[in-house]
Amino acid sequence: VVYVTPLATSEAKVEAREKSFSTPSGTDGDKARFAQVAGQFPNFFQILDRIEMKGESGKLSLPAPLDGLPVLSAPRTSDDVSFGMDGITRRIMLDYQERPLGHPLIAQLARPQLTKEDLYRSAFQVADTWQVWIDYVQPTTFPMSKFEDVVNGHESADRFRDKIVLIGDDFDKSIFNYVRTPLQRGSLTTPDVMMHAQMIDTLIRESAPLSAPTWFNWLMTSVIALLTIHAVFHASPLKGFLFLGATALVVGLIGFFAFWPFGVMVALAHAWLTIFLTYYFFIPYRLLIESRRSWQYFEKHRLLQEIEELKTNFISMISHDLKTPIARIQGMVDLILRDGQGGLSADQREALRLIQGSSDELLKFTNSALDYAKIESRGIELKKQSVDVNELIKECLANHEFLAKDKDIELRSELEPLFPCAVDPALLRQVISNLIENAIKYSPEHSKVLISSEEKDGHIVLQIADQGPGIPDDELPHIFMKFFRSRSAKSSPVKGSGLGLYLAKYFVELHGGRIWAESELVQGSTFTVELPLRNA
């Protein structure tokens, strides 16, 4: 029998005086008879919050005539100035200055096989005491009886046989008779007697939660700090926040599942605080790095712009200066071929034709370079005229008949009637010429090139299909980039600048249209130009 309610009034402290509201009243004779009856129980104890220090005596004795009753020191704890600092009772004091206190002694009386090692397995030291955590269970776990029902005989004695019986009060007369628990944080609604029952039950069941070892807490904190630093320096802000949120959630889940099935308490506050402090400590360094990187990108961009401008100006200047001597070469070759027919040998005539072909290729390259320079300087403007696109196609076919005959390539056209529309004839002619010329250049001898036109869904659609080697899938997205040439084109004897398709795409998009290519290896390629009829 454990008497929780004080049996005698104490004036030492306000708390003790407040608790004494529930102290049993009566004369000295009544108290003597009570002491005589209580002494017949082999295990009757009065438990007090007071503690005797080494060298003290009599502090735990009750006044006469109750001085013969055994008294145990079983102080309650409250996290007021340490631990949670929220006034909640979480701990059991096992000893003080190496002397055992009441709760472990009562637990060993109820379960004699409990050893000191069993009780201290999950203990931790606080000043001169060893303590363990309380493993709280629902209050309904402990059966309760009203004192008046016992006195009036409404309760059977068998109900209390071989049980630990705690006698206390729940009169709501003093806040000092109540404690806060993790199960009821909001108010003081748990009476002292229930708190002592939770403490004794925890020791009997050996269920006191274990604190995670210090090395584990340090390891987890270090890992979280490294993960946070990694997220700060290597992830975008959004991904970093999501990653840190996920890390905090994982830490919480680790703490939950470590405590719920295994009874191990992991220090979560350190881990969460590490995430917060590490992030806000290193984020300024990330901002400095980003600022420096942005400045470097800006400087590189400015330098690239200057280089691009110099390159464009150089190409424009060289191309412009080349046009005059090329025109002179072409004129002189034409003059010699026309006026010197009788005096030229076959070898000389062939050499002049080679010079003429090379000068034509050089002129095309020069014109492409000039167009590229104009594009880079935003110097190209549309000069629209109402023309028949089919006439432009026929004109381009006529200009490339000689090139096709040289390789015995058949140029076939399937042109549907089209209404005249407003386009820039010079630019569109260049687009069609580039596509036809590429189809002829990269097609094998004795093959065919098909050119078609139609009006479809408010668009003029032109297609140039060849039977060439085709374009690999990995190179297809890049063929319209400036100066790009495929691997097969670089290894072939066909010369090119890598500007033809780039210019074609730019000129088509300048008209509000689009151009794309479809290709299969060995089967050939098809280039499609789509121009909006209304905009055109």
Secondary structure, 3 states (H helix, E strand, C coil): CEECCCCCCCCCCHHHHHHHHHCCCCCHHHHHHHHHHHHCCCCCEEEECCCCCCCCCCCCCCCCCCCCCCEEECCCCCCCCCCCCCCECCEEEEEECCEECHHHHHHHHHCCCCCHHHHCCCCEEECCEEEEECCCCCHHHCCCCCHHHHHCCCCCHHHCCCCCCEECCCCCCCHHHEEEECCECCCCCEEHHHHHHHHHHHHHHCCCCEECCHHHHHHHHHHHHHHHHHHHHHCCHHHHHHHHHHHHHHHHHHHHHHHCCCCEECCHHHHHHHHHHHHHHHHHHHHHHHHHHHHHHHHHHHHHHHHHHHHHHHHHHHHHHHHHHHHHHHHHHHHHHHHCCCCCCHHHHHHHHHHHHHHHHHHHHHHHHHHHHHHHCCCCCCCCEEECHHHHHHHHHHHCHHHHHHCCCEEEEEECCCCCEEECHHHHHHHHHHHHHHHHHCCCCCCEEEEEEEEECCEEEEEEECCCCCCCCCCHHHCCCCCCCCHHHHHCCCCCCCCHHHHHHHHHHHCCCEEEEEEECCCEEEEEEEEECCCC
